[in-house]
Amino acid sequence: MEFRDLKRQYNVLKADIDKAVSDTLERGDFISGASVRELEQQLADYIGVKYCITCGNGTDALTIALRAWNIGSGDAVFVPDFTFFASGEAPASLGAAPVFVDVDRKTFNMMPDMLEQAIQTVLAEGVYTPKVIIAVDLFGLPADYDKLRKIADKYGLKILEDGAQGFGGMIGGKKACSFGDIGTTSFFPAKPLGCYGDGGAIFTNDTDIERVIRSICVHGKGENKYDNIRLGTNSRLDTLQAAILQVKLRAFQEYELEKVNEAADLYNKYLNGYVKIPEIEQEYYSSYAQYTIVTESSLIRRQIQDALKRQQIPSMTYYAKGMHEQPAFHIHSRSDFLYPNTDYLKERVISLPMHPYLTAEEIEQVSTIIRQNL
Ligand SMILES: *Cc1c(COP(=O)(O)O)cnc(C)c1O
């Protein structure tokens, strides 16, 4: 069994993907080609925002968004403590101070109450200026944007939505990647919408920011690429990847997103009452970048993971460490901030095989092994 079976997906989509690739090879427009422009329009329409700018990967997407807002030294950027490293790496790489905030045990997402406390602490200290909240839609579930937006407005902060895992998620029919002042995603192969290499995208409704982002992605270009009005970088989505993503986006919209939700429902049916299953609140919809359960103890987790391994079933520990413990962030660590929920989750979480092509038999097999090893 595969954790995320990209081969099965390719077998289903092979004819269309092969054609998209060979069409691109024949056209030869490898950089900023026709498929890139078409995909950007399709993605903007799907998410329901004015602009989509594709780029090299999800980490670049976050970093470029922060650069477009001139975030750097002296600024505080609030980041959930339980996330993939890049969410904190992006602000830190620009010289800003990432301030890590504990997450909710049920949703795995940033806790609004703890966020407000962290903002007040930073303001009282007067060393850093609070600027941005990076809200991560962890495991496919959008963060609590109602509450986050109120806090952002109260303190004059921007929201950067890290939708690398959230693509396809929704709140009340509104799509993930549209909740932030800027939203970003990643097309890393294992993400909800993945290409066959690295890729990313940035979403916004802000016309001025869209222009700045497009410029940063191409060496700070002005009127053209040889007129450089700011320092930028080289971060673009290859035309080949865009062509592949056009095929995959269609499958994602037509059935893949529904299929992962059916798979989650089936896991829930088998596992409810045995381990803590993901709880999706009313109005919320997850794209299940991960299906993550919480066991009672690290001992039981070990037991389950060992048993799965004996049957050649892969499982992952997302995440084994809070950002506050990452050695790379030691200069940003604060002994006065506590992370009881990250510390609880990191000992107990298991992410199970999850993708649109998982069969009911496979889900039953995984669930049975878990139930027999509690
Ligand atoms: C994967 C991921 C990223 C980074 O995306 P890349 O395309 O790998 O650079 C950022 N944030 C989160 C939450 C992610 O899961």
The ligand as an SDF file (V2000), in Angstrom:
LIG
                    3D

 15 15  0  0  0  0  0  0  0  0999 V2000
    4.4990   21.6070    1.8940 C   0  0  0  0  0  0  0  0  0  0  0  0
    4.2770   22.7900    2.7260 C   0  0  0  0  0  0  0  0  0  0  0  0
    4.9250   24.0170    2.4610 C   0  0  0  0  0  0  0  0  0  0  0  0
    6.0130   24.1740    1.4430 C   0  0  0  0  0  0  0  0  0  0  0  0
    5.7230   23.7800    0.1620 O   0  0  0  0  0  0  0  0  0  0  0  0
    6.9090   23.3670   -0.8560 P   0  0  0  0  0  0  0  0  0  0  0  0
    6.2590   23.3800   -2.1740 O   0  0  0  0  0  0  0  0  0  0  0  0
    7.4010   22.0270   -0.4370 O   0  0  0  0  0  0  0  0  0  0  0  0
    7.9830   24.4070   -0.7390 O   0  0  0  0  0  0  0  0  0  0  0  0
    4.5930   25.1140    3.2280 C   0  0  0  0  0  0  0  0  0  0  0  0
    3.7060   25.0190    4.2250 N   0  0  0  0  0  0  0  0  0  0  0  0
    3.0770   23.8680    4.5320 C   0  0  0  0  0  0  0  0  0  0  0  0
    2.0800   23.8530    5.6440 C   0  0  0  0  0  0  0  0  0  0  0  0
    3.3550   22.7080    3.8030 C   0  0  0  0  0  0  0  0  0  0  0  0
    2.7410   21.5650    4.1130 O   0  0  0  0  0  0  0  0  0  0  0  0
  1  2  1  0
  2  3  1  0
  2 14  2  0
  3  4  1  0
  3 10  2  0
  4  5  1  0
  5  6  1  0
  6  7  2  0
  6  8  1  0
  6  9  1  0
 10 11  1  0
 11 12  2  0
 12 13  1  0
 12 14  1  0
 14 15  1  0
M  END
$$$$
